[in-house]
Structure formats: structure tokens, C-alpha cells
Amino acid sequence: MINTFPIWIIAIDYILAILMIILCLKFISNLFLMEKSNMAFFRYITKLFEAVLIVTKKIIPGFIVQPIIPLYLAWLVFMIRLYVLPLCLGYSYLGKFAFIFERDIATQIKSVILAIALNLNYGI
């Protein structure tokens, strides 16, 4: 199925998926960690988020509360992935081109679980 799409669409989808994951991780980390946390993972996510925030500062409405901005940006990226990318290929791909990144991750997880089950001799 992945061979039916151009590589540039798949690359853009992967980049947007990783950006969406970073934004969701920033929102979730804001729920459980203080803003001045010294954890290395949190500092790395915060640096990546600050770069995204600088680029997208003009499209963020002023009424959105500061801790919810990563979730808002993740929602915008989700809408771009869901509606704009399939339209680049035409209206016939609108339902077929949904979440190639997630499908690939699920396929890899399924193959790893199957390999573990076969190695443990469960007969799957």
C-alpha cells in the first residue's frame, strides 16, 4: 500500500507525525512536570517546542492559555495530516491516505510481537 503514494508525501507525513508527537509530549509533560524541571528529556522536548513556537507564533490566537498551546498546535498538525495531505494527491485519496506513519509503527510492533511469540514457541 505504501508503494502507491509518492515518497515526498510519505516524507511530509512522517515529519508532521513526529512534530505532532513532540507537541503532544510537551503538553503531557506540562501536566506532570514543573516548567523549570531539570530532567534531560523535558529540556529536550522544551527546546524542540520553542523552535516550533517561534515559527508558529503568528497563527496562535491570543485567547489560548499558555499550557494548552502545544495541544492546539498538535491539533492543527493533525488537521493538516488528515485533510490537506490527501488533497495533494486528489479527492480520490481522501479516505485511503490516513496515517501512514501510525500504520507503519503498528506493523512493526506486530511483527516484533510475532517474532517474540515464535521464538518462545507458542505456536503462533
C-alpha positions in Angstrom: 0.0 0.0 0.0 2.8 2.4 0.8 4.2 2.0 -2.8 1.1 3.6 -4.2 2.0 7.1 -2.7 4.8 9.3 -3.8 7.8 9.4 -1.5 7.5 13.1 -0.9 4.0 12.7 0.5 5.2 9.9 2.8 8.2 12.0 4.0 6.0 15.0 4.7 3.6 12.7 6.6 6.4 11.3 8.7 7.7 14.8 9.5 4.3 16.0 10.5 3.7 12.9 12.6 6.9 13.4 14.5 6.1 17.0 15.0 2.6 16.0 16.3 4.2 13.6 18.8 6.6 16.2 20.0 3.8 18.6 20.6 1.7 16.0 22.4 4.7 15.0 24.6 5.2 18.7 25.5 1.5 19.0 26.6 1.6 15.8 28.6 4.9 16.8 30.3 3.4 20.1 31.2 0.7 18.2 33.1 3.1 16.2 35.2 6.3 18.3 35.5 7.0 21.8 36.6 8.0 24.4 33.9 11.5 24.7 35.4 12.2 21.0 35.5 15.8 19.8 35.1 15.0 16.4 33.5 17.0 16.0 30.3 14.0 14.6 28.4 11.9 17.6 29.4 14.6 20.1 28.4 15.0 18.4 25.0 11.2 18.5 24.3 11.1 22.1 25.5 13.9 23.2 23.1 12.1 21.5 20.2 8.8 23.1 21.2 10.4 26.5 21.5 11.6 26.2 17.9 8.1 25.2 16.7 6.6 28.1 18.8 8.8 30.7 17.1 7.7 29.5 13.7 4.0 29.3 14.5 3.7 32.4 16.8 1.5 34.3 14.2 -1.2 31.6 13.9 -1.8 31.1 17.6 -4.8 33.0 18.8 -4.3 35.3 21.8 -7.1 33.7 23.9 -5.4 30.3 24.2 -3.9 29.7 27.6 -0.1 29.1 27.5 -0.1 25.4 28.7 -2.6 24.4 26.0 -0.7 25.9 23.1 1.2 22.6 22.3 -2.2 20.7 22.2 -3.6 23.4 19.9 -0.6 23.1 17.5 -0.8 19.3 17.6 -4.5 19.6 16.6 -3.5 21.9 13.7 -0.9 19.4 12.5 -3.5 16.6 12.8 -5.9 18.5 10.6 -3.2 19.1 8.0 -2.3 15.4 8.0 -5.9 14.4 7.8 -7.3 16.8 5.2 -4.5 18.7 3.3 -2.1 15.9 2.5 -4.7 13.6 0.8 -5.9 16.6 -1.2 -2.3 17.0 -2.7 -3.0 13.7 -4.5 -6.6 14.4 -5.4 -10.0 13.8 -3.9 -9.9 10.0 -4.7 -7.2 9.5 -2.0 -9.2 11.3 0.8 -10.0 8.1 2.8 -7.0 6.0 1.7 -4.2 8.3 2.8 -4.7 8.4 6.5 -1.8 7.9 9.0 0.9 6.0 7.1 3.3 6.7 10.0 1.0 5.1 12.5 0.2 2.2 10.2 3.9 1.5 9.8 4.6 1.7 13.5 1.7 -0.7 14.2 3.0 -3.1 11.6 6.5 -3.1 13.1 5.1 -3.7 16.6 3.0 -6.6 15.3 6.0 -8.2 13.6 8.1 -7.8 16.7 5.4 -9.4 18.9 5.0 -12.2 16.3 8.8 -12.8 16.3 8.9 -13.0 20.1 5.9 -15.4 20.1 7.6 -17.6 17.6 10.9 -17.6 19.5 9.1 -18.5 22.7 7.5 -21.4 20.8 3.9 -20.5 21.5 2.9 -21.9 18.1 1.6 -18.6 16.7 
